[in-house]
Amino acid sequence: MSSIDLYEVSLWILPVLLAITLHEAAHGFAAWRLGDDTAYRLGRVSANPLRHIDPIGTVLLPGMLFLSGSSFLFGYAKPVPVQFRNLRQPRRDSILVAAAGPAANLLIALASAILVNAALILPDEARGWLGNTLLNSIKLNLSLAVFNLLPIPPLDGSRVLLGLLPKPIAEVYGRLFRYGLLLVLGIIFLPRLIGRNLGVNVDIIGWMMHRPVQYLWQLLLPLTGLH
């Protein structure tokens, strides 16, 4: 691996690590404040990435996507355990717990945008590295926030939708959750594989995410001091 590759990797390590692990910590914090201390007792309401890292989802999968030149980085940490029946108002609070993860990603993106201004006063080499790392953090966290709000089980958006649907429909929709990660990976990779064989670009997730991510990016861009 060349030095330029190592430099590019270094620009993504902190954004990926913090985006994925703090997303999970936010779920645990919201559940704790809303009545379920399961994650808190297990030490998962923590900003320490080591408590949330999943070797495959946090390290191997994002690494493989990065090295393959994928335009979309995807990863996950160890899911935070939540006992929904312990929540004070399970139906309402389950929505808040689910939304806490994407909300954390939006806050990280906001903080990163503001910190770009601080990077501008550093010496050239440090400014370049920190500035690019923060820009990657903005892009990654906006993408993860939008991606996780998609109503595809078991993403956070599906948990929000589950809490909003009438109970009879929610019960039917909830059956999709048993397929979990396989459903998400299938929607991400299978259309691309089929499209590649047909010689066309089929990126369903990309089409769904593009406009919301671009809109959020335009909102944050003025905060960075860049044009």
Secondary structure, DSSP 8 states (H G I E B T S, - for coil): --HHHHHHHHHHHHHHHHHHHHHHHHHHHHHHHTT--HHHHTT-SSS-GGGT--IIIIIIHHHHHHHTT-S------------GGGSSSHHHHHHHHHHHHHHHHHHHHHHHHHHHHHHTTS-HHHHHHHHHHHHHHHHHHHHHHHHHTSS-TTSHHHHHHHHHS-HHHHHHHHGGGGGHHHHHHHHHHHHHHHHHHHTS---HHHHHHHHHHHHHHHHHHHHHT--
